[in-house]
Amino acid sequence: MNIRDAKDQIRNAIIAYFTKDEYGEYQIAIEDQRPVFLMGPPGIGKTAIMQQIASELGVGLVSYSMTHHTRQSALGLPYILTKNYGGKEYSVSEYTMSEIIASVYDLMEETGLKEGILFLDEINCVSETLTPSMLQFLQFKTFGRHRVPDGWIVVTAGNPPEYNNSVREFDTVTWDRLKRIDIEPDYQIWKEYALDRGVHPSISTYLDIKSGDFYRVETTVEGKTIVTARAWLNLSDMIRLYEQNGIAVDEKMIGQYLQDPRISKSFSNYYDLFNKYRSDYQIDDILAGKASDEIIERAKAARYDERLSLLGLILDRVGSDLRKFYYREQVLTEELAFFRKIKAALADPSASVAQMLEAELVAKHTELDTGKRSNSLSDDRRRILHGIIADLEAAVSALAQAGGPEGAAAFEIIRQDFNARRADHRKYVDAIAAELENMFVFAEKAFTDGQEMLIIVTELTKGSYSAHYISRHGCSKYFEHNKELLFYERQNEILKVIEDLEL
């Protein structure tokens, strides 16, 4: 199955394992919970989906690669303990706590989270001395004398033998202890993730043209070739940073990630061509509704690959703006709810606005720190928390500069500050509306009756940030070109109506 379906299967299994009965006991005892085993080629995104699941469920995540573990580090170190049995003393072998189990307890102590996921990668590559202990662990969730805490679900992963010479084939008994999920690379599914991840448009448009280059891990007469989903994501991040710092992106750098000479050369040539299109087409003018007749005529006459690159440039810019819009709207929505609580609390004359702001700051910092430590904080949530913290710190500073007023006077200061940010946000709503309108108008002029309009509508439909904007603020051109409107109706069913950001 593809990585998206695998994620759904794992998430459903974890939810089931977390289910308790009327007495507060897990309905499936920990020793009866079959660990999930993800079997798939390297770099396909196995670790990434575990981070996503932990974030979505709000639980902890401890990850380990089993390839570097010895029997001692996994099971613990032996020591001699004296015990009394029937009035006689005996020397008994005991073990210190496993490094892996201890990491789970450490995270529980640091974050206060009582439930989580223990993700063990490469379990079919463990050392020969550790292999016998793995069966016991898969059955009873114990390393040495210490068990995985209740509320912690074991998920494992490994690569097929053709990708890793260290793989040890599991026997029937071991397989019968696992809930096996086989994953295969799927570019179209990866692209949906990449769209929200903000993958560099040169990569997404290149792979739209040459999807066969998305994943290639094989051994040839010239050596091993390795091009994975992970490699494209890492390359995307590096391209953006190189461009941000004015560093040239060349074939040497690209080849460090795309370890296939043919694909590396091909993408390098495409990237150079992509940059030429970026220079030739004035994207700012297009989105401002000022595209010249010359640009429109060139787009009309362009080959499909050039049109695809142009669409990538336009959609990347729009997607970046929609992502920023989403973060800011989420920040304002959470702040609105909090400031309304402050207003209600002021019915009590002893209530302190400054103290409530400080308490909320502590709570947001704690959420941020806990999320980082538990490996369960999504990038979206991290950015939203940073935005809220910055605004709350500004409110605290504004009160201090005003001499520390309290009551209605203090609330009026933070109310005015919030409404100023809300007014700026509404201007941004209008700016994005104009940007989307201009994109569609340009496409109507340049790509009459072509596939390009379908691409635009599809990308806006699949992207979570564009979905967020359109479902709340609409886009007449989108609706015009998406006749059935099924997406819009479905979104309206599942998304709450956001109250007007008025305080």
C-alpha positions as CSV (number, residue, x, y, z in Angstrom):
1,M,0.0,0.0,0.0
2,N,1.1,3.6,-0.3
3,I,2.4,5.7,2.6
4,R,-0.9,7.5,3.2
5,D,-2.9,4.3,3.5
6,A,-0.2,2.9,5.8
7,K,-0.5,5.9,8.0
8,D,-4.2,5.5,8.3
9,Q,-3.8,1.8,9.2
10,I,-1.2,2.5,11.9
11,R,-3.2,5.4,13.3
12,N,-6.4,3.2,13.5
13,A,-4.5,0.4,15.2
14,I,-3.0,2.8,17.8
15,I,-6.4,4.3,18.6
16,A,-7.7,0.8,19.1
17,Y,-4.8,-0.1,21.4
18,F,-5.4,3.1,23.4
19,T,-9.1,2.2,24.0
20,K,-10.0,1.5,27.6
21,D,-12.9,-0.3,29.2
22,E,-15.3,1.0,31.9
23,Y,-12.7,0.3,34.6
24,G,-10.0,2.4,32.9
25,E,-8.1,-0.6,31.8
26,Y,-6.8,-1.0,28.2
27,Q,-9.1,-3.4,26.4
28,I,-6.2,-5.2,24.8
29,A,-3.5,-6.0,27.3
30,I,0.0,-4.8,26.3
31,E,1.3,-8.4,25.8
32,D,-1.6,-9.1,23.4
33,Q,-1.0,-6.0,21.3
34,R,0.7,-7.0,18.1
35,P,3.4,-4.5,17.3
36,V,2.9,-2.9,13.9
37,F,5.7,-3.7,11.5
38,L,6.3,-1.4,8.5
39,M,8.1,-3.2,5.7
40,G,9.3,-0.8,3.0
41,P,12.3,0.5,1.1
42,P,14.5,3.2,2.7
43,G,13.7,6.9,2.6
44,I,10.0,6.3,1.9
45,G,8.8,8.2,5.0
46,K,8.3,5.6,7.7
47,T,9.7,7.8,10.4
48,A,7.9,10.9,9.2
49,I,4.5,9.3,9.4
50,M,5.2,8.2,13.0
51,Q,5.9,11.9,13.9
52,Q,2.7,12.9,12.2
53,I,0.6,10.3,14.0
54,A,2.1,11.3,17.4
55,S,1.4,14.9,16.7
56,E,-2.2,14.3,15.6
57,L,-3.0,12.0,18.7
58,G,-1.1,14.3,21.1
59,V,1.1,11.5,22.5
60,G,4.8,11.0,23.0
61,L,7.2,9.5,20.5
62,V,10.5,7.7,21.3
63,S,12.4,6.6,18.2
64,Y,15.4,4.2,18.0
65,S,17.3,2.5,15.2
66,M,18.1,-1.0,16.3
67,T,21.1,-1.4,14.0
68,H,23.6,0.2,16.5
69,H,22.3,-1.7,19.6
70,T,24.2,-4.4,21.3
71,R,22.6,-7.0,23.6
72,Q,23.9,-5.0,26.6
73,S,22.5,-1.6,25.5
74,A,19.1,-3.0,24.6
75,L,18.7,-5.4,27.5
76,G,20.7,-3.6,30.2
77,L,23.9,-4.6,32.0
78,P,24.0,-7.5,34.4
79,Y,24.9,-7.2,38.0
80,I,24.8,-9.6,41.0
81,L,22.0,-9.1,43.6
82,T,21.7,-11.0,46.9
83,K,18.2,-12.3,47.7
84,N,16.8,-14.4,50.6
85,Y,14.8,-17.4,49.7
86,G,13.5,-19.7,52.5
87,G,15.9,-18.2,55.0
88,K,18.9,-18.7,52.7
89,E,20.8,-16.0,50.8
90,Y,21.5,-16.5,47.1
91,S,23.4,-14.5,44.5
92,V,21.0,-13.6,41.7
93,S,21.7,-12.1,38.3
94,E,19.8,-8.9,37.6
95,Y,19.9,-6.3,34.8
96,T,20.0,-2.6,34.8
97,M,17.1,-0.9,32.9
98,S,17.4,-1.1,29.1
99,E,18.5,2.1,27.5
100,I,15.4,1.9,25.3
101,I,12.9,1.4,28.1
102,A,14.6,4.1,30.2
103,S,14.2,6.6,27.3
104,V,10.4,6.0,27.5
105,Y,10.4,6.7,31.2
106,D,12.6,9.7,30.8
107,L,10.2,11.3,28.3
108,M,7.2,10.5,30.6
109,E,9.0,12.3,33.4
110,E,10.0,15.3,31.3
111,T,6.7,15.8,29.6
112,G,4.0,14.3,31.8
113,L,2.7,12.3,28.9
114,K,1.5,8.9,30.0
115,E,0.8,7.5,26.5
116,G,3.0,7.3,23.5
117,I,4.6,5.4,20.6
118,L,7.9,3.5,20.9
119,F,9.2,3.3,17.3
120,L,12.0,0.8,16.7
121,D,13.4,1.0,13.2
122,E,15.5,-1.6,11.4
123,I,14.5,-4.4,13.8
124,N,15.3,-7.0,11.2
125,C,18.9,-5.9,11.2
126,V,19.7,-6.4,14.9
127,S,22.9,-8.1,15.9
128,E,23.0,-11.9,16.1
129,T,23.3,-11.8,19.9
130,L,20.2,-9.6,20.2
131,T,18.0,-11.6,17.8
132,P,16.7,-14.2,20.4
133,S,15.6,-11.3,22.7
134,M,13.5,-9.7,20.0
135,L,10.9,-12.5,20.0
136,Q,10.4,-12.0,23.7
137,F,10.2,-8.3,23.2
138,L,7.6,-8.6,20.4
139,Q,5.5,-10.9,22.5
140,F,5.8,-9.5,26.0
141,K,7.2,-6.0,25.3
142,T,10.1,-6.5,27.7
143,F,13.9,-6.0,27.4
144,G,15.7,-7.9,30.2
145,R,13.5,-7.6,33.3
146,H,11.8,-4.3,32.3
147,R,8.6,-3.9,30.3
148,V,7.4,-1.1,28.1
149,P,5.0,1.0,30.3
150,D,1.3,0.5,29.8
151,G,-0.1,3.1,27.4
152,W,3.0,2.9,25.1
153,I,2.4,1.2,21.7
154,V,5.2,-0.5,19.9
155,V,5.6,0.2,16.2
156,T,8.6,-1.3,14.3
157,A,10.0,-1.0,10.8
158,G,12.5,-2.6,8.5
159,N,13.7,-2.8,4.9
160,P,13.3,-5.7,2.6
161,P,16.4,-7.9,2.1
162,E,17.2,-6.5,-1.4
163,Y,17.9,-3.1,0.1
164,N,20.0,-4.1,3.1
165,N,22.6,-6.8,3.4
166,S,22.3,-6.9,7.2
167,V,18.6,-8.0,7.1
168,R,17.9,-11.2,8.9
169,E,14.8,-13.1,7.7
170,F,12.2,-13.5,10.4
171,D,10.8,-17.0,11.1
172,T,7.2,-17.9,11.1
173,V,7.0,-17.5,14.9
174,T,8.2,-14.0,14.7
175,W,6.0,-13.0,11.9
176,D,3.0,-14.4,13.8
177,R,3.8,-11.8,16.5
178,L,3.6,-8.8,14.1
179,K,0.9,-6.7,12.4
180,R,2.6,-6.4,9.0
181,I,2.1,-3.5,6.6
182,D,4.0,-3.4,3.3
183,I,4.6,0.0,1.8
184,E,5.6,0.9,-1.8
185,P,6.7,4.3,-3.2
186,D,3.9,6.4,-4.7
187,Y,4.8,9.8,-6.2
188,Q,1.2,11.1,-6.4
189,I,0.6,10.4,-2.7
190,W,4.0,11.9,-1.8
191,K,3.2,15.0,-3.9
192,E,0.1,15.7,-1.7
193,Y,2.4,15.8,1.4
194,A,5.0,17.7,-0.5
195,L,2.5,20.4,-1.5
196,D,1.9,21.3,2.1
197,R,5.5,20.8,3.1
198,G,6.4,23.5,0.6
199,V,8.7,21.4,-1.6
200,H,10.7,23.6,-4.0
201,P,8.7,24.0,-7.2
202,S,11.6,23.0,-9.4
203,I,11.4,19.5,-7.7
204,S,7.6,19.1,-7.9
205,T,7.4,20.2,-11.6
206,Y,10.4,18.1,-12.5
207,L,8.8,15.0,-11.0
208,D,5.5,15.8,-12.6
209,I,7.3,15.5,-15.9
210,K,9.6,12.6,-14.9
211,S,7.8,10.7,-12.1
212,G,9.9,7.7,-12.9
213,D,12.9,9.5,-11.2
214,F,11.0,9.8,-7.9
215,Y,12.4,6.6,-6.4
216,R,15.3,4.5,-7.5
217,V,17.3,2.2,-5.3
218,E,19.2,-0.4,-7.2
219,T,22.6,-2.0,-7.8
220,T,24.0,-1.6,-11.3
221,V,27.4,-2.5,-12.9
222,E,28.4,1.1,-12.1
223,G,27.5,0.7,-8.4
224,K,24.5,1.6,-6.2
225,T,22.0,4.3,-7.2
226,I,20.0,5.8,-4.4
227,V,17.2,8.3,-5.0
228,T,14.5,8.4,-2.4
229,A,11.6,10.5,-1.2
230,R,13.8,11.6,1.7
231,A,16.5,12.7,-0.7
232,W,14.1,14.9,-2.6
233,L,12.8,16.5,0.6
234,N,16.3,17.1,1.9
235,L,17.4,18.5,-1.4
236,S,14.4,20.8,-1.5
237,D,15.3,22.3,1.9
238,M,18.9,22.8,0.8
239,I,17.9,24.5,-2.5
240,R,15.8,27.0,-0.6
241,L,18.6,27.7,1.9
242,Y,21.1,28.1,-0.9
243,E,18.8,30.5,-2.7
244,Q,18.1,32.4,0.5
245,N,21.8,32.9,1.1
246,G,22.8,33.6,-2.6
247,I,24.7,30.4,-3.0
248,A,24.7,28.7,-6.4
249,V,22.9,25.4,-6.7
250,D,25.1,23.2,-8.9
251,E,25.3,19.6,-10.0
252,K,27.9,18.8,-7.4
253,M,25.5,19.7,-4.6
254,I,22.5,18.0,-6.2
255,G,24.5,14.8,-6.6
256,Q,25.1,14.7,-2.9
257,Y,21.4,14.0,-2.5
258,L,20.4,12.4,-5.8
259,Q,22.9,9.5,-5.8
260,D,22.2,8.5,-9.4
261,P,24.4,10.2,-12.0
262,R,21.7,10.2,-14.7
263,I,19.0,11.7,-12.4
264,S,21.3,14.1,-10.8
265,K,22.4,15.4,-14.3
266,S,18.9,15.5,-15.6
267,F,17.5,17.5,-12.6
268,S,20.5,19.8,-12.6
269,N,19.8,20.7,-16.2
270,Y,16.2,21.2,-15.4
271,Y,16.9,23.4,-12.4
272,D,19.0,25.7,-14.6
273,L,16.1,25.9,-17.1
274,F,13.7,26.5,-14.3
275,N,15.8,29.5,-13.1
276,K,15.7,30.9,-16.6
277,Y,11.9,30.8,-16.5
278,R,11.9,32.4,-13.1
279,S,14.0,35.2,-14.5
280,D,11.9,35.6,-17.7
281,Y,8.4,35.5,-16.2
282,Q,7.6,38.3,-13.7
283,I,5.7,36.3,-11.1
284,D,5.1,39.4,-9.0
285,D,3.5,41.2,-12.0
286,I,1.3,38.2,-12.8
287,L,-0.1,38.0,-9.3
288,A,-0.5,41.7,-9.1
289,G,-2.6,41.6,-12.3
290,K,0.0,43.4,-14.3
291,A,1.2,40.7,-16.6
292,S,2.4,42.2,-19.9
293,D,1.0,41.1,-23.3
294,E,4.5,39.8,-24.1
295,I,4.5,37.5,-21.1
296,I,0.9,36.2,-21.9
297,E,1.9,35.5,-25.5
298,R,5.0,33.7,-24.5
299,A,3.0,31.5,-22.1
300,K,0.5,30.8,-24.8
301,A,3.3,29.6,-27.2
302,A,5.3,27.8,-24.5
303,R,5.9,24.0,-24.6
304,Y,4.1,22.0,-21.9
305,D,7.2,21.6,-19.7
306,E,7.8,25.4,-19.7
307,R,4.1,25.9,-18.8
308,L,4.4,23.4,-16.0
309,S,7.5,25.2,-14.6
310,L,5.6,28.6,-14.8
311,L,2.6,27.1,-12.9
312,G,5.0,25.7,-10.3
313,L,6.5,29.2,-9.8
314,I,3.1,30.8,-9.5
315,L,1.6,28.1,-7.2
316,D,4.7,28.1,-5.0
317,R,4.3,31.8,-4.4
318,V,0.6,31.6,-3.8
319,G,1.1,28.5,-1.5
320,S,3.7,30.4,0.6
321,D,1.3,33.3,1.1
322,L,-1.6,30.9,2.0
323,R,0.6,29.1,4.5
324,K,1.5,32.5,6.2
325,F,-2.2,33.4,6.2
326,Y,-3.2,30.1,7.8
327,Y,-0.7,30.6,10.7
328,R,-1.8,34.1,11.4
329,E,-5.5,33.3,11.3
330,Q,-4.9,30.4,13.7
331,V,-3.0,32.7,16.0
332,L,-5.7,35.3,16.0
333,T,-8.4,32.8,16.6
334,E,-6.7,31.3,19.7
335,E,-5.9,34.8,21.0
336,L,-9.6,35.9,20.5
337,A,-10.8,33.0,22.7
338,F,-8.2,33.8,25.4
339,F,-8.9,37.5,25.5
340,R,-12.6,36.8,25.8
341,K,-11.8,34.8,28.9
342,I,-9.9,37.7,30.3
343,K,-12.9,40.0,29.6
344,A,-15.2,37.6,31.4
345,A,-12.8,37.3,34.3
346,L,-12.8,41.0,34.9
347,A,-16.2,40.7,36.5
348,D,-14.1,39.8,39.6
349,P,-12.4,43.1,40.8
350,S,-9.4,41.1,42.1
351,A,-8.6,39.7,38.6
352,S,-5.3,40.8,37.2
353,V,-4.9,41.1,33.4
354,A,-1.1,41.0,33.7
355,Q,-1.1,37.8,35.8
356,M,-3.5,36.1,33.3
357,L,-1.2,37.1,30.4
358,E,1.8,35.8,32.3
359,A,0.0,32.5,33.1
360,E,-0.9,32.1,29.5
361,L,2.6,32.7,28.4
362,V,3.9,30.0,30.7
363,A,1.2,27.6,29.4
364,K,2.2,28.2,25.7
365,H,5.9,27.9,26.5
366,T,5.2,24.7,28.3
367,E,3.2,23.3,25.4
368,L,6.1,24.3,23.0
369,D,8.8,22.7,25.2
370,T,6.8,19.6,25.9
371,G,6.0,19.1,22.2
372,K,9.6,19.4,21.3
373,R,10.7,16.9,23.9
374,S,8.0,14.4,23.1
375,N,8.7,14.7,19.4
376,S,5.0,15.2,18.9
377,L,4.9,18.9,17.9
378,S,3.9,19.5,14.2
379,D,5.7,22.3,12.3
380,D,2.3,24.1,12.0
381,R,1.7,24.0,15.7
382,R,5.2,25.1,16.4
383,R,4.8,28.2,14.2
384,I,1.4,29.0,15.7
385,L,2.8,28.8,19.2
386,H,5.7,31.1,18.4
387,G,3.2,33.6,16.9
388,I,1.0,33.5,20.0
389,I,4.0,33.8,22.4
390,A,5.3,36.8,20.4
391,D,1.9,38.6,20.6
392,L,1.5,37.8,24.4
393,E,5.0,39.1,25.1
394,A,4.2,42.3,23.2
395,A,1.0,42.7,25.3
396,V,2.9,42.3,28.5
397,S,5.4,44.8,27.4
398,A,2.7,47.3,26.3
399,L,1.1,47.1,29.8
400,A,4.5,47.6,31.5
401,Q,5.2,50.7,29.3
402,A,1.7,52.1,30.2
403,G,2.6,51.9,33.9
404,G,1.0,48.6,34.8
405,P,-2.7,49.5,34.6
406,E,-5.3,46.8,35.6
407,G,-9.0,46.1,35.1
408,A,-10.8,47.8,32.2
409,A,-7.8,50.1,31.4
410,A,-5.5,47.2,30.9
411,F,-8.0,45.3,28.8
412,E,-8.5,48.3,26.6
413,I,-4.8,48.3,25.8
414,I,-4.7,44.7,24.7
415,R,-8.0,45.0,22.9
416,Q,-6.7,47.9,20.7
417,D,-3.5,46.0,20.0
418,F,-5.5,42.9,19.0
419,N,-7.9,44.8,16.8
420,A,-5.0,46.4,15.0
421,R,-3.6,43.0,14.2
422,R,-7.1,41.8,13.1
423,A,-7.4,44.8,10.8
424,D,-4.0,43.9,9.2
425,H,-5.1,40.3,8.8
426,R,-8.2,41.4,7.0
427,K,-6.0,43.4,4.6
428,Y,-4.1,40.2,4.0
429,V,-7.4,38.3,3.3
430,D,-8.1,40.9,0.6
431,A,-4.6,40.7,-0.8
432,I,-4.8,36.9,-1.2
433,A,-8.2,37.2,-2.8
434,A,-6.7,39.5,-5.4
435,E,-3.7,37.2,-5.8
436,L,-5.9,34.2,-6.5
437,E,-8.2,36.2,-8.8
438,N,-5.1,37.5,-10.8
439,M,-3.7,34.0,-11.1
440,F,-6.9,32.6,-12.6
441,V,-7.3,35.6,-14.9
442,F,-3.7,35.1,-16.2
443,A,-4.4,31.4,-16.7
444,E,-7.6,32.1,-18.6
445,K,-5.7,34.4,-21.0
446,A,-2.6,32.3,-21.4
447,F,-3.9,28.7,-21.1
448,T,-7.3,28.8,-22.8
449,D,-8.9,25.3,-22.6
450,G,-5.6,23.7,-21.6
451,Q,-4.8,21.3,-18.8
452,E,-3.2,24.1,-16.8
453,M,-6.5,25.3,-15.3
454,L,-7.2,21.7,-14.2
455,I,-3.7,21.7,-12.5
456,I,-4.4,24.9,-10.7
457,V,-7.8,23.8,-9.4
458,T,-6.4,20.4,-8.4
459,E,-3.5,21.9,-6.5
460,L,-5.8,24.4,-4.6
461,T,-8.2,21.5,-3.8
462,K,-5.5,19.2,-2.4
463,G,-3.5,21.8,-0.4
464,S,-4.6,22.1,3.2
465,Y,-3.7,25.8,3.4
466,S,-5.6,26.7,0.2
467,A,-8.5,24.6,1.4
468,H,-8.5,26.5,4.7
469,Y,-8.7,29.8,2.9
470,I,-11.3,28.9,0.3
471,S,-13.6,27.2,2.7
472,R,-13.7,30.3,4.9
473,H,-13.3,33.2,2.5
474,G,-14.3,31.8,-0.8
475,C,-12.8,32.3,-4.3
476,S,-15.2,33.0,-7.1
477,K,-12.8,31.9,-9.9
478,Y,-12.1,28.7,-8.1
479,F,-15.8,27.9,-7.9
480,E,-16.3,28.9,-11.5
481,H,-13.7,26.5,-12.7
482,N,-14.6,23.7,-10.2
483,K,-18.2,23.3,-11.4
484,E,-19.2,20.4,-9.2
485,L,-18.2,22.2,-6.0
486,L,-18.1,18.9,-4.2
487,F,-14.9,19.8,-2.3
488,Y,-16.4,23.1,-1.1
489,E,-19.6,21.4,0.2
490,R,-17.6,18.7,1.9
491,Q,-15.4,21.3,3.6
492,N,-18.4,23.2,4.8
493,E,-19.7,20.1,6.5
494,I,-16.6,19.4,8.5
495,L,-15.2,22.8,9.3
496,K,-16.7,25.0,12.0
497,V,-17.9,28.5,11.1
498,I,-15.2,30.8,12.4
499,E,-16.6,33.7,14.4
500,D,-15.7,37.2,13.1
501,L,-12.4,38.2,14.7
502,E,-13.9,41.0,16.7
503,L,-13.0,41.7,20.3
